[in-house]
């Protein structure tokens, strides 16, 4: 974050000079995720996603590099889960994704229009009519997010809480996975997309699934940035902002489509400085585990933080496309990485290249490449 950017932020947010000094002083803390919102509000990334959760993860020996709502945006004329290239590969095989289910709670109807699942991921589209109050908040937030470089995600991000259950089992499969949602607005109709990624097989092959949507909620970005600045000025490591609008209930949908069980073991080639590579694809994503030659943290210190930071970059047929990275984590004490990305087991054409870079702790910019490999299904 250079001087010009800080001046731009100060001008747009009308931040006091004293607060700007704190922002400048604590910018590394921000980049490393030390400013964190408490539970029940939407977590925000301030600069590079690759530096989130540094302090919390250090205690557990695992560092989360990025975690995203995996809508690729590869085809802008498409909406919802059909924008995901893995879903495109499924639909090109005429595998059913469309569904027509409706659930009403507290006088509000949510319609489920698409759903697809594999052992490691689910994705679904839903729609609902919203009140004028929410429409006006979204329009206001959209303007603020466009003008404010510290607020990422902008008008298409919201908090969603949902659960997934197999018939005869009370375990919520979403527990331990990462869930997210994006949406678009047309008048007073909201079209949403929900996803959940798992780092291991969780959905059974012949599972009869039920999806529950419990909550959709939104914050006021104006209030968010005010509280954020106050937290910076007070050097507070955390802050919370209440949701100003919440739709709560238990919208339940019994899913007709069975999980897609197709899997592949992709070909690995052009390996450079990376070892112990294990890769598996299902119809919605590919999970890769490997070791990279990073500078390890002290294995004897349970709170050791790595001296250097690393990021994973993804290239699709030679073009950088990090938006197709679903989740990236690495262990700073062993050099073990785990990533997932949108290569479908049904896609036999696309070559993905995974690249690990050492990055600057302050800017998040790449310092040098330290390893890479390519993956393609045969």
Secondary structure as GFF3:
##gff-version 3
##sequence-region A 1 378
A	DSSP	alpha_helix	3	13	.	.	.	ID=ss1
A	DSSP	alpha_helix	17	25	.	.	.	ID=ss2
A	DSSP	alpha_helix	27	31	.	.	.	ID=ss3
A	DSSP	beta_strand	36	37	.	.	.	ID=ss4
A	DSSP	three_ten_helix	49	51	.	.	.	ID=ss5
A	DSSP	alpha_helix	54	60	.	.	.	ID=ss6
A	DSSP	beta_strand	63	67	.	.	.	ID=ss7
A	DSSP	three_ten_helix	80	83	.	.	.	ID=ss8
A	DSSP	alpha_helix	85	92	.	.	.	ID=ss9
A	DSSP	beta_strand	98	105	.	.	.	ID=ss10
A	DSSP	beta_strand	108	118	.	.	.	ID=ss11
A	DSSP	beta_strand	121	129	.	.	.	ID=ss12
A	DSSP	alpha_helix	132	147	.	.	.	ID=ss13
A	DSSP	three_ten_helix	154	156	.	.	.	ID=ss14
A	DSSP	beta_strand	159	166	.	.	.	ID=ss15
A	DSSP	beta_strand	178	186	.	.	.	ID=ss16
A	DSSP	beta_strand	189	197	.	.	.	ID=ss17
A	DSSP	beta_strand	209	218	.	.	.	ID=ss18
A	DSSP	alpha_helix	221	233	.	.	.	ID=ss19
A	DSSP	beta_strand	238	239	.	.	.	ID=ss20
A	DSSP	beta_strand	245	254	.	.	.	ID=ss21
A	DSSP	beta_strand	263	264	.	.	.	ID=ss22
A	DSSP	beta_strand	267	272	.	.	.	ID=ss23
A	DSSP	beta_strand	274	282	.	.	.	ID=ss24
A	DSSP	beta_strand	286	292	.	.	.	ID=ss25
A	DSSP	beta_strand	309	316	.	.	.	ID=ss26
A	DSSP	beta_strand	319	320	.	.	.	ID=ss27
A	DSSP	three_ten_helix	322	324	.	.	.	ID=ss28
A	DSSP	beta_strand	325	330	.	.	.	ID=ss29
A	DSSP	beta_strand	336	341	.	.	.	ID=ss30
A	DSSP	beta_strand	351	359	.	.	.	ID=ss31
A	DSSP	beta_strand	366	376	.	.	.	ID=ss32
###
